[in-house]
Amino acid sequence: MSGKNKRPVLGEKGIYDVRGLGAPRVAILGLQHMFAMFGATILVPMLTGLDVSTTLLFAGLGTLLFHLITKGRVPAFLGSSFAFLGGYWAIAPMAEGVSNRALLPYACFGVACSGLLYLLLALLIKLFGAEKVMRFFPPIVTGPLIIAIGLTLSQTAIDNCSSDWLIAMVAIVLVVICNIWGKGMIKIVPIIIGVVGSYVLAAVLGRVDFTPVAQADWIGFPIHWDATVFSIFKGGDVSLMITAVITIMPLALATIVEHIGDISAISSTVDRNYIEDPGLHRTLLGDGAATILASLFGAPANTTYGENTGVLSLTKVFDPMVIRLAAGFAILFSFSPKVATLIGCMPTATVGGVSLVLYGMISAVGVRNVVESRVDFSQSRNIIIAALILVLSIGIKYSAAGAIAFQIGELTISLSGLAVGALAGIILNAILPDQNARKR
């Protein structure tokens, strides 16, 4: 059967196979996912001094590697992780907005080593089963954690919107109108319409500075040898390499917990249990391998992106092929500094408006997870667990000094609010008595 005669495969929740939509429409869906991840992904290199084009390249390659390892079944995009910012700042501190580029490869080495913890846990899960891990993540833990993922991101969206509420509101209104009243293709590409519409309005109103676009080259190679980890393997400072590993590697413990929350959110959104198939060991292996690959070549650590989960929830298009196409676009644009800069000049208010909707969708998925799992909130234990997860995750703000930091000898370990909230939920769920369990 030819592609033209195929229809998109519809399930109870949404579209699981987009091939029947035709190449142009599928390409637009891929661009939509790329726009969704772009703002947050390039923000990490801007905050650390890493290269934006290198970041785009390895966000795309990391996503494709993740899909290869997970058998192409999980519709997840891997973008820059914010969890390691404290590690980058500790090893390669910013001075007056300019990073010490000579130290960045050492920080990247520490991040690459942290990816090994993903691989170790993936091996243990493969040997002993995901059940032993997931019994610590029942719906009373994962539901509030998913809600917290969206809400912790919300302040960033509000801050971005605050830069120009007119442009932000145009983006929000376009997304809502297209998704609620749109027909056909319009209904499933509200993000890209919101982005383009508000971007064009900002340009017409003279609120976009295109000077960097004019100055950027059309073609450029995104990998710079002196910024890779390989540049310090010969003649590098061994003591600094060890310091970077000790400082940064423990941060992976927090990101692993967040990874489980993200995969749970995607599973709930798509109505597929990806923790069972292709398996949590494969998703952890894919995330860890992508982080190692990116870090070795001077790009930020990769992580599953909530922005793209929000797109899945909003559009109901769940085919992983669309995510792989977005990864392809990211790779393509990484070789064109001019195109990357043009997208990078997108008003922060546009990013904020779109993100406001997407982050809210993530939290809504968490609410649905709790409702559909019929979590019994007549039990005080469940109220306490949910309350502490939400308050700790949202209330604790991450900074260069770390949100919650404690010393073990000379080692300082910092945990994000999400990590603290998740740990609190896991511990309380394990020790507080479950009345319903005793009745059974």
Salt bridges, closest charged atoms under 4 A:
ASP17 OD2 - ARG19 NH2 2.59
ASP51 OD1 - HIS224 NE2 3.55
ASP164 OD2 - ARG207 NH1 2.81
ASP277 OD1 - ARG73 NH1 2.31
ASP287 OD2 - HIS259 ND1 2.83
GLU372 OE2 - LYS13 NZ 3.83
GLU372 OE2 - ARG368 NE 3.70
